[in-house]
């Protein structure tokens, strides 16, 4: 599916995603057709192209910053929920539901450290010891934290910018 992130009545960022991402309540995401591009105006019901198809609408520094912050949030979400591969080749899902299930398994491993846990990974069933569950939970937590830390650092760079070109030069 194609989506557009809307700021100040304008599509600032058009992207593809298997599911509609959720960022923060103040970030509006709308499903769009193949014709919609960045810079198109949104009136709450439909999109219209900017005045000239060859000339994008003028944006203020604050609009460009807001769009960049939303872009970084999307990139962080994709990184955070994109999974990770452990050194032994085990693939661990890191979507929000998997993070919650793993948190529960880690709590169980902490409360009853002698009990093995049956876990279905991306590449099949595993019987994990409590220590293994806690190792995996720690790896996932580090993976997620790394994504958030990177978003924070890049967001701070965006906020410090005084020129549109400098904001646009910041990339995930």
Secondary structure, 3 states (H helix, E strand, C coil): CEEEEEECCEEEEEEECCCCCCCCCCCEEEEECCCCCCCCEECCCCEECCCECCECCCCCHHHHHHHHHHHHHHHHHHHHHCCEECCCCCEECCCHHHHHHHHHHHHHHHHCCCCCEEEEECCEEEEECHHHHHHHHHHHHHHHHHHHHHHHHHHHHHHHCCCHHHHHCCCC
